[in-house]
Amino acid sequence: MTDTATPPPDTTGRKPPAASVTAVVGLLVFFEMTSGFLQVGLAPLLPDLADHLGIGSAALNWVVSVQLLAAAVCVPLFGRLGDLYGHRRLLRIALAVIAAGTLIVALAPDYGVLLAGRVLQGPIAALLPLEIALVRDRLPVTDARRAIARLVGALTAGALAGGLVMGLVDSASGSLRLTLLVPALLAVVCVPVSFVAVPESRTRAAGRVDWAGVALLSTAMIALLGGVSGAADGSWGSARVLGPLLLGLALLACWAVVELRNAEPLVDIRALAARTTAPFHLAAFLFGVFYFGSQTPNATFYAADPEATGYGFGLTALAISLASLPGAVGSVVGSLATAAVARRIGYRATLMTAFGLVALTFLQFALAHGALWQMAAGSTFLGLGIGLALGAMPTVIVEASDPTRTGISAALYNNVKTLGGAVAGGVFASLLGALTFTGADEPGEGGYTAVWLVCAACALGAVAFAAFSRRREE
């Protein structure tokens, strides 16, 4: 398999006109901007949401965790169904389910209904894999690479807008429900837009859905994520943590056996373990650790009262969003520049550069974090590195995969990255919980330093995995 594999023609035997290609990329960019808006826009509203529903911090964690659990199920399923039946078809279904879930979240009268809406938002994580598979099918390799970089740039730009717009709307309106209706409106608009000018992918995988593989992988992911989420208080040795973790590992082992014996597996384990793909998936796991895992600690560090803790800046939610703005802008710039950088130095070198920037930034955070300008300046380079990695990682993984399985390949990348973030959530919560002030519940400054050092180590590990990989073609 090479980067230049050509998909079979559609039923008319003709390639789509250039105008259709331009239209599809533009519309997919809009979907990804909405996706980023939805994923980040809820974050600054979580404290208000807890007060509105009368729930505690433990219950509030499940507002985030339940969406990750749903994503663990939806991503591989939607990816494989897209390979079999068409990525546009599954994209439309995903957008419709997301719109319904976002409306339910906005109008939820109680905690249970809110969680149901968050479950329906699970396919958000499946959008990018479906879009990557579609553009790789419809565009030449060079154009597909640029399109993927634009999609990731749109995702980061949407995330930037989501954090700022939701905070501003909430501050101006004073109504949580009205604020939550903003992303709901965007999600609803995406559904009819997806029927305008998005052509269907032409390549189809043969066979059927490996439902046994779907069930085992989904259950294993849920068990692993559930076990890690139970370790937020540092109790890694408890039965509620070890039980789900051991169950998840056992189910993963069973899943691997089933996939190896299946003639039409959900995931080709042998291809996954090849040197062309395995190092990138390992790097993706570490990427998830520092990408997802650092967001909450960084926000709580910004919000900490320096007079009470000896660190932090006492920032409000809106001020945190503004302080994070350099990093968000850097991420957008990095993702949009991925294709241009990779043309000069290659995608593997781009990944190594990106992870190297991330490692240096986290080391800087660990050593120098006493002034707000130090954190803001470091965040710029952190965002740049993350943007480059977000733009390059899907490309190298998808191009190392069979053209008939691009959807599931991109989906597995997202799942591995999500699992890394879930693991980081439990590990970092344990670190911050273990390194507290004497007789106090607040984390000590050493806890944050430990988190940043772990993130730096993970980024350096990702550099090593990228260097170890062997791609067929840069």
Backbone torsions as a table, in degrees:
resi	resn	phi	psi	omega
1	MET	NA	134.6	-178.2
2	THR	-128.6	170.7	178.2
3	ASP	-65.0	-20.7	-173.4
4	THR	-99.5	17.7	177.8
5	ALA	-58.9	133.0	-175.6
6	THR	-104.9	124.7	178.9
7	PRO	-70.7	155.6	178.4
8	PRO	-68.7	155.9	-179.3
9	PRO	-68.7	162.4	177.7
10	ASP	-76.4	-174.3	-173.8
11	THR	-64.9	-20.7	179.0
12	THR	-88.3	-14.0	-178.0
13	GLY	79.1	6.1	-178.2
14	ARG	-116.7	148.4	172.3
15	LYS	-79.7	153.7	-179.6
16	PRO	-67.2	148.2	178.0
17	PRO	-65.8	160.3	-177.0
18	ALA	-58.8	-35.8	-179.6
19	ALA	-61.0	-39.0	179.6
20	SER	-65.8	-39.8	177.9
21	VAL	-61.8	-44.9	178.3
22	THR	-61.0	-42.0	-179.3
23	ALA	-64.3	-42.1	-176.9
24	VAL	-66.4	-40.8	178.6
25	VAL	-64.1	-42.0	179.4
26	GLY	-61.9	-43.5	-179.2
27	LEU	-68.7	-39.6	178.5
28	LEU	-64.9	-34.5	174.8
29	VAL	-61.2	-41.1	177.6
30	PHE	-62.6	-41.6	178.6
31	PHE	-62.9	-40.0	-178.8
32	GLU	-72.0	-33.8	174.8
33	MET	-62.7	-41.3	176.7
34	THR	-64.6	-40.3	178.3
35	SER	-59.4	-47.6	178.0
36	GLY	-62.2	-38.9	178.0
37	PHE	-60.2	-45.7	-178.6
38	LEU	-67.4	-38.9	-174.7
39	GLN	-70.4	-34.5	-175.0
40	VAL	-103.0	-26.1	-173.1
41	GLY	-61.4	-27.5	-178.3
42	LEU	-76.4	-24.1	-172.4
43	ALA	-54.9	-50.4	-178.2
44	PRO	-69.8	-11.8	-178.1
45	LEU	-96.0	-4.6	-174.9
46	LEU	-59.0	-44.3	177.2
47	PRO	-60.5	-42.1	177.6
48	ASP	-64.9	-36.2	179.3
49	LEU	-65.2	-39.7	177.8
50	ALA	-63.0	-42.7	178.5
51	ASP	-65.7	-39.9	-177.7
52	HIS	-64.0	-39.6	-177.4
53	LEU	-94.9	-7.2	179.5
54	GLY	68.4	42.2	-179.3
55	ILE	-115.8	158.5	-179.4
56	GLY	-90.4	-177.6	-175.9
57	SER	-68.2	-34.6	178.7
58	ALA	-63.5	-45.0	178.2
59	ALA	-66.3	-34.0	-179.8
60	LEU	-64.6	-35.0	178.0
61	ASN	-58.7	-33.1	-178.9
62	TRP	-72.7	-20.4	174.7
63	VAL	-61.1	-34.9	176.9
64	VAL	-84.9	-45.0	-173.1
65	SER	-65.6	-36.9	-175.5
66	VAL	-66.6	-29.5	176.9
67	GLN	-71.2	-36.7	175.9
68	LEU	-65.6	-39.4	178.1
69	LEU	-63.1	-43.7	177.6
70	ALA	-63.9	-38.7	178.8
71	ALA	-63.6	-36.3	179.3
72	ALA	-60.5	-29.9	178.0
73	VAL	-84.6	-43.9	-171.8
74	CYS	-72.2	-37.1	-171.7
75	VAL	-61.5	-54.2	179.8
76	PRO	-67.4	-34.7	-178.9
77	LEU	-65.7	-49.5	179.7
78	PHE	-65.4	-35.6	179.0
79	GLY	-63.7	-46.2	-179.5
80	ARG	-69.1	-41.8	177.5
81	LEU	-62.3	-36.0	176.7
82	GLY	-65.1	-40.6	177.3
83	ASP	-62.0	-34.8	-176.1
84	LEU	-83.8	-43.2	-168.4
85	TYR	-117.1	-1.3	178.1
86	GLY	116.2	127.7	-176.7
87	HIS	-73.0	-31.9	176.7
88	ARG	-64.9	-42.2	-179.9
89	ARG	-59.3	-46.1	-179.4
90	LEU	-72.4	-29.6	175.8
91	LEU	-62.8	-43.3	178.8
92	ARG	-63.8	-43.0	178.9
93	ILE	-62.5	-44.1	179.7
94	ALA	-60.7	-44.4	-179.9
95	LEU	-62.7	-38.9	179.1
96	ALA	-65.7	-42.9	179.4
97	VAL	-65.6	-41.6	179.0
98	ILE	-62.7	-42.9	179.5
99	ALA	-60.3	-43.8	178.7
100	ALA	-62.4	-44.5	179.9
101	GLY	-64.1	-40.0	-179.4
102	THR	-67.4	-37.3	174.7
103	LEU	-64.2	-42.1	179.1
104	ILE	-62.8	-41.4	177.8
105	VAL	-60.8	-42.3	-177.9
106	ALA	-66.8	-34.2	-174.1
107	LEU	-104.9	4.3	-173.9
108	ALA	-58.5	126.0	178.6
109	PRO	-83.5	-18.0	-178.1
110	ASP	-150.4	177.8	-174.2
111	TYR	-64.8	-42.4	-178.6
112	GLY	-62.0	-44.0	178.7
113	VAL	-65.9	-37.9	177.2
114	LEU	-59.0	-45.5	179.5
115	LEU	-63.3	-37.8	177.5
116	ALA	-61.6	-41.5	176.7
117	GLY	-63.5	-39.3	179.0
118	ARG	-65.8	-35.5	175.9
119	VAL	-61.2	-43.0	-179.9
120	LEU	-67.9	-17.3	175.6
121	GLN	-82.8	-0.4	-179.7
122	GLY	-53.6	-39.8	-179.1
123	PRO	-64.9	-4.5	175.0
124	ILE	-53.0	-41.2	-178.3
125	ALA	-69.6	-16.4	-179.7
126	ALA	-88.2	-12.6	-176.1
127	LEU	-62.5	-50.9	-176.1
128	LEU	-62.5	-45.3	176.3
129	PRO	-58.1	-40.9	178.7
130	LEU	-64.6	-40.7	-179.6
131	GLU	-68.5	-39.9	178.6
132	ILE	-62.4	-43.6	178.8
133	ALA	-62.5	-38.8	-178.3
134	LEU	-67.4	-46.5	-177.9
135	VAL	-70.3	-32.3	177.5
136	ARG	-67.9	-31.7	178.6
137	ASP	-73.8	-38.6	-172.1
138	ARG	-92.9	-16.9	-174.4
139	LEU	-118.3	153.6	170.4
140	PRO	-61.1	162.0	-173.7
141	VAL	-55.0	-48.2	-177.3
142	THR	-62.6	-45.2	178.9
143	ASP	-66.6	-36.7	179.7
144	ALA	-64.4	-38.9	178.0
145	ARG	-62.0	-44.8	178.7
146	ARG	-64.6	-38.7	-179.7
147	ALA	-64.5	-41.8	178.8
148	ILE	-62.3	-41.8	178.1
149	ALA	-62.0	-38.8	178.6
150	ARG	-67.6	-38.2	178.7
151	LEU	-63.5	-44.7	178.6
152	VAL	-66.1	-37.7	175.7
153	GLY	-62.4	-39.3	177.3
154	ALA	-65.5	-38.8	177.3
155	LEU	-60.3	-46.0	-179.8
156	THR	-69.3	-36.7	177.4
157	ALA	-65.7	-40.7	176.8
158	GLY	-63.3	-38.8	177.2
159	ALA	-63.6	-42.0	176.8
160	LEU	-59.1	-47.9	-179.6
161	ALA	-65.8	-38.0	-177.8
162	GLY	-60.4	-48.3	-179.5
163	GLY	-61.9	-41.7	-177.5
164	LEU	-75.9	-47.5	-175.7
165	VAL	-64.7	-44.0	-178.4
166	MET	-64.5	-39.6	176.9
167	GLY	-65.1	-41.1	179.9
168	LEU	-68.2	-42.9	-180.0
169	VAL	-64.1	-42.0	178.9
170	ASP	-63.8	-40.2	179.6
171	SER	-67.6	-37.8	-177.2
172	ALA	-77.9	-39.2	-174.4
173	SER	-90.4	-31.7	-175.9
174	GLY	70.3	10.6	-178.0
175	SER	-119.0	116.1	179.8
176	LEU	-65.9	-41.7	-178.0
177	ARG	-64.9	-42.3	178.3
178	LEU	-63.4	-39.4	179.1
179	THR	-64.1	-41.9	-179.6
180	LEU	-68.9	-20.7	178.1
181	LEU	-74.4	-16.6	179.1
182	VAL	-64.5	-53.8	176.9
183	PRO	-66.6	-29.3	177.6
184	ALA	-62.2	-41.0	178.6
185	LEU	-63.3	-43.2	178.3
186	LEU	-61.0	-43.3	-178.5
187	ALA	-64.6	-40.1	179.9
188	VAL	-66.0	-40.4	-179.9
189	VAL	-61.9	-33.5	-177.7
190	CYS	-62.1	-30.2	-174.8
191	VAL	-64.2	-55.8	177.6
192	PRO	-66.4	-31.4	178.9
193	VAL	-61.1	-33.7	-178.6
194	SER	-66.6	-13.7	178.6
195	PHE	-96.1	3.9	-173.0
196	VAL	-80.1	-62.1	-171.7
197	ALA	-148.2	29.1	179.7
198	VAL	-92.8	110.7	178.5
199	PRO	-74.6	153.2	178.9
200	GLU	-78.3	150.2	173.6
201	SER	-66.6	149.5	-174.7
202	ARG	-97.0	-30.2	-177.6
203	THR	-78.8	135.7	177.1
204	ARG	-126.5	139.2	172.4
205	ALA	-79.8	147.4	176.0
206	ALA	-84.5	160.0	173.7
207	GLY	102.3	-150.2	-174.8
208	ARG	-142.1	176.9	179.3
209	VAL	-77.0	132.0	175.2
210	ASP	-82.8	82.4	-174.0
211	TRP	-65.4	-32.5	176.6
212	ALA	-63.9	-41.3	177.3
213	GLY	-65.3	-40.2	177.0
214	VAL	-59.8	-48.0	-176.6
215	ALA	-64.3	-45.0	-178.5
216	LEU	-67.4	-45.7	-179.6
217	LEU	-64.7	-42.7	-178.9
218	SER	-64.2	-45.2	-179.9
219	THR	-64.7	-39.9	178.2
220	ALA	-63.4	-42.8	178.9
221	MET	-63.2	-43.0	179.8
222	ILE	-62.8	-42.3	179.4
223	ALA	-64.2	-44.5	180.0
224	LEU	-64.6	-46.6	179.9
225	LEU	-65.5	-38.5	178.0
226	GLY	-65.1	-40.2	178.5
227	GLY	-65.3	-43.4	179.8
228	VAL	-65.4	-40.3	-179.9
229	SER	-64.8	-25.4	177.7
230	GLY	-75.6	-7.7	-178.1
231	ALA	-96.0	15.1	-176.5
232	ALA	-61.9	-25.4	179.9
233	ASP	-93.9	8.5	177.2
234	GLY	89.8	4.1	-175.2
235	SER	-90.3	65.4	-177.8
236	TRP	-68.2	-22.1	-178.9
237	GLY	-89.8	2.5	-176.9
238	SER	-79.6	159.4	-178.8
239	ALA	-65.7	-33.0	-178.2
240	ARG	-70.0	-17.4	176.0
241	VAL	-97.8	-51.5	-177.0
242	LEU	-65.7	-36.8	-178.8
243	GLY	-59.0	-57.7	178.0
244	PRO	-62.3	-35.5	-179.9
245	LEU	-65.3	-45.8	179.0
246	LEU	-65.5	-38.8	176.9
247	LEU	-63.1	-43.3	179.6
248	GLY	-62.3	-43.0	178.8
249	LEU	-65.4	-39.5	177.8
250	ALA	-64.2	-42.1	178.8
251	LEU	-66.4	-36.4	176.1
252	LEU	-63.1	-39.7	177.6
253	ALA	-63.9	-43.4	177.1
254	CYS	-62.8	-40.9	179.0
255	TRP	-61.1	-42.8	-180.0
256	ALA	-62.5	-40.9	178.9
257	VAL	-63.6	-45.0	179.9
258	VAL	-61.9	-43.5	-178.6
259	GLU	-65.9	-38.5	-179.7
260	LEU	-67.0	-28.5	-178.3
261	ARG	-92.5	-10.1	-175.4
262	ASN	-88.3	133.1	178.1
263	ALA	-71.0	-24.5	179.6
264	GLU	-129.2	69.7	-173.1
265	PRO	-73.6	157.3	172.9
266	LEU	-63.3	-42.0	179.4
267	VAL	-131.5	129.3	177.3
268	ASP	-77.6	97.8	-175.5
269	ILE	-60.8	-39.1	-178.6
270	ARG	-64.5	-41.6	177.2
271	ALA	-68.5	-36.2	179.7
272	LEU	-63.3	-35.2	-177.9
273	ALA	-84.4	-4.0	-178.9
274	ALA	-67.2	155.8	-177.8
275	ARG	-65.1	-21.4	179.3
276	THR	-74.0	-21.5	-175.1
277	THR	-122.3	-38.3	-173.6
278	ALA	-56.4	-46.0	179.9
279	PRO	-60.9	-34.8	-180.0
280	PHE	-69.5	-36.9	177.3
281	HIS	-69.3	-37.1	174.7
282	LEU	-64.1	-41.4	175.9
283	ALA	-63.4	-36.9	178.8
284	ALA	-64.1	-37.9	176.7
285	PHE	-61.6	-48.2	179.0
286	LEU	-64.8	-35.5	175.8
287	PHE	-59.1	-44.4	178.4
288	GLY	-61.8	-34.4	-179.7
289	VAL	-60.8	-53.0	-175.8
290	PHE	-83.9	-24.5	-179.3
291	TYR	-73.2	-55.0	179.6
292	PHE	-79.3	-41.0	-171.7
293	GLY	-66.9	-26.9	-175.9
294	SER	-85.4	-14.1	-172.1
295	GLN	-65.2	-49.7	-178.6
296	THR	-68.0	-47.4	176.5
297	PRO	-57.4	-40.6	178.9
298	ASN	-62.5	-41.6	-179.7
299	ALA	-65.6	-42.6	-179.4
300	THR	-70.1	-30.3	175.3
301	PHE	-65.4	-44.6	176.8
302	TYR	-59.1	-38.5	-174.1
303	ALA	-81.9	-16.2	-175.8
304	ALA	-61.8	140.7	179.1
305	ASP	-81.2	114.8	-176.0
306	PRO	-64.3	-27.9	179.6
307	GLU	-70.2	-30.1	-179.0
308	ALA	-90.9	-32.3	-173.0
309	THR	-110.7	-21.3	-176.2
310	GLY	86.8	1.6	177.5
311	TYR	-147.8	171.7	178.7
312	GLY	88.3	-176.1	-173.5
313	PHE	-133.9	-0.1	177.1
314	GLY	62.5	38.0	-176.2
315	LEU	-83.3	149.1	172.8
316	THR	-80.2	174.0	-178.8
317	ALA	-60.4	-44.3	179.5
318	LEU	-67.3	-37.6	178.3
319	ALA	-66.7	-35.2	176.2
320	ILE	-63.2	-42.3	178.0
321	SER	-59.9	-42.2	179.5
322	LEU	-68.9	-37.9	178.0
323	ALA	-67.3	-28.3	179.2
324	SER	-85.1	-4.5	-176.1
325	LEU	-59.1	-42.9	178.4
326	PRO	-58.1	-39.9	178.4
327	GLY	-65.8	-40.7	179.4
328	ALA	-64.9	-41.8	178.1
329	VAL	-64.6	-42.7	177.7
330	GLY	-59.8	-37.4	178.7
331	SER	-65.7	-41.8	177.8
332	VAL	-63.1	-46.3	-179.6
333	VAL	-61.2	-44.8	-178.8
334	GLY	-62.7	-44.3	-178.6
335	SER	-66.8	-39.0	179.3
336	LEU	-71.1	-26.6	-178.0
337	ALA	-89.3	-2.5	-173.8
338	THR	-56.3	-50.9	-176.0
339	ALA	-61.3	-42.2	-179.1
340	ALA	-66.0	-42.7	178.6
341	VAL	-64.4	-44.0	-177.4
342	ALA	-65.9	-29.9	177.3
343	ARG	-63.7	-29.2	-177.9
344	ARG	-86.8	-41.9	-172.0
345	ILE	-118.7	-6.1	-178.6
346	GLY	93.3	155.7	-175.8
347	TYR	-71.0	-37.2	179.3
348	ARG	-65.5	-44.3	177.8
349	ALA	-64.0	-34.2	176.9
350	THR	-63.3	-44.0	177.5
351	LEU	-61.9	-44.3	-179.9
352	MET	-62.7	-40.5	177.1
353	THR	-63.5	-43.6	-179.2
354	ALA	-60.9	-49.7	-178.7
355	PHE	-66.8	-33.0	176.1
356	GLY	-64.0	-41.8	175.9
357	LEU	-60.4	-42.7	179.9
358	VAL	-62.4	-45.2	-179.2
359	ALA	-61.3	-44.5	179.5
360	LEU	-63.4	-37.7	-179.1
361	THR	-67.0	-44.0	179.4
362	PHE	-66.3	-34.4	173.8
363	LEU	-63.5	-39.5	177.0
364	GLN	-63.3	-42.6	177.1
365	PHE	-57.5	-43.2	-177.5
366	ALA	-65.8	-33.2	-175.5
367	LEU	-94.1	-31.0	-174.5
368	ALA	-140.8	100.8	-179.3
369	HIS	-142.6	20.7	-175.8
370	GLY	-82.8	-15.7	-179.1
371	ALA	-123.5	145.3	-177.9
372	LEU	-61.4	-36.4	-178.6
373	TRP	-65.3	-31.8	177.9
374	GLN	-64.4	-43.6	179.3
375	MET	-67.3	-41.1	-178.4
376	ALA	-66.6	-42.6	179.3
377	ALA	-64.3	-44.0	177.8
378	GLY	-62.6	-37.5	-179.1
379	SER	-62.2	-30.8	178.2
380	THR	-61.4	-47.1	179.4
381	PHE	-71.8	-33.9	175.9
382	LEU	-62.2	-45.8	178.7
383	GLY	-63.1	-39.7	178.7
384	LEU	-61.2	-45.6	179.4
385	GLY	-64.6	-43.1	179.7
386	ILE	-65.4	-39.5	178.3
387	GLY	-62.3	-43.7	177.2
388	LEU	-62.0	-42.0	-179.6
389	ALA	-67.3	-42.0	178.6
390	LEU	-61.8	-36.1	-180.0
391	GLY	-76.3	-34.8	-174.5
392	ALA	-88.4	-35.4	-172.6
393	MET	-60.0	-48.9	179.1
394	PRO	-60.6	-36.0	-178.3
395	THR	-64.2	-48.2	-176.6
396	VAL	-67.2	-34.7	-179.8
397	ILE	-72.5	-45.7	-178.4
398	VAL	-66.1	-40.1	-177.8
399	GLU	-72.8	-15.5	174.8
400	ALA	-89.8	2.7	-175.4
401	SER	-108.6	163.4	175.3
402	ASP	-62.8	135.3	-179.4
403	PRO	-58.4	-24.3	179.9
404	THR	-84.8	-1.9	-177.4
405	ARG	-129.8	30.7	-178.3
406	THR	-66.6	-36.1	-179.4
407	GLY	-61.6	-49.3	-178.6
408	ILE	-71.2	-30.4	177.7
409	SER	-65.5	-47.7	177.2
410	ALA	-65.5	-34.5	179.1
411	ALA	-66.1	-41.6	-179.9
412	LEU	-64.9	-37.8	175.2
413	TYR	-57.4	-45.9	178.9
414	ASN	-63.6	-38.4	180.0
415	ASN	-66.4	-42.6	179.5
416	VAL	-63.4	-42.1	178.7
417	LYS	-64.0	-42.0	178.7
418	THR	-63.3	-41.9	178.7
419	LEU	-61.7	-40.5	176.6
420	GLY	-60.0	-41.4	177.8
421	GLY	-65.5	-38.3	179.0
422	ALA	-66.5	-42.5	176.6
423	VAL	-61.0	-43.0	179.4
424	ALA	-60.9	-38.6	179.9
425	GLY	-57.4	-46.2	179.1
426	GLY	-69.7	-43.8	-177.9
427	VAL	-65.1	-44.9	-177.6
428	PHE	-70.6	-35.6	175.2
429	ALA	-62.7	-38.0	177.9
430	SER	-66.0	-41.8	178.6
431	LEU	-62.1	-47.9	-179.0
432	LEU	-66.9	-34.0	178.8
433	GLY	-72.5	-31.2	-178.4
434	ALA	-79.0	-32.1	-177.4
435	LEU	-104.2	75.7	-177.6
436	THR	-112.3	170.1	172.0
437	PHE	-64.6	150.2	176.5
438	THR	-62.8	121.8	179.4
439	GLY	72.7	17.0	-179.1
440	ALA	-133.1	160.0	179.9
441	ASP	-93.1	-11.7	-178.3
442	GLU	-75.4	140.0	176.9
443	PRO	-63.0	146.3	172.7
444	GLY	-81.2	165.6	-179.7
445	GLU	-60.8	-32.6	178.7
446	GLY	-62.5	-28.2	177.7
447	GLY	-63.7	-43.3	178.4
448	TYR	-68.0	-39.1	176.9
449	THR	-60.4	-41.7	178.6
450	ALA	-62.9	-41.1	178.6
451	VAL	-61.0	-46.5	-178.4
452	TRP	-66.2	-35.7	177.7
453	LEU	-68.2	-38.4	176.0
454	VAL	-63.0	-42.8	177.7
455	CYS	-60.7	-42.2	178.6
456	ALA	-63.0	-41.4	179.1
457	ALA	-64.0	-40.3	177.9
458	CYS	-64.1	-40.7	178.2
459	ALA	-64.2	-40.2	176.7
460	LEU	-65.3	-37.7	175.2
461	GLY	-62.2	-38.6	177.6
462	ALA	-65.3	-36.8	174.9
463	VAL	-58.9	-44.3	-178.5
464	ALA	-64.3	-42.5	-180.0
465	PHE	-65.3	-40.0	178.0
466	ALA	-64.7	-37.2	179.0
467	ALA	-69.0	-33.1	-177.2
468	PHE	-75.4	-24.0	-174.7
469	SER	-65.6	159.6	177.5
470	ARG	-133.4	107.5	178.9
471	ARG	-97.2	149.4	-177.9
472	ARG	-68.2	-31.2	-173.1
473	GLU	-156.7	131.1	176.1
474	GLU	-84.5	NA	NA
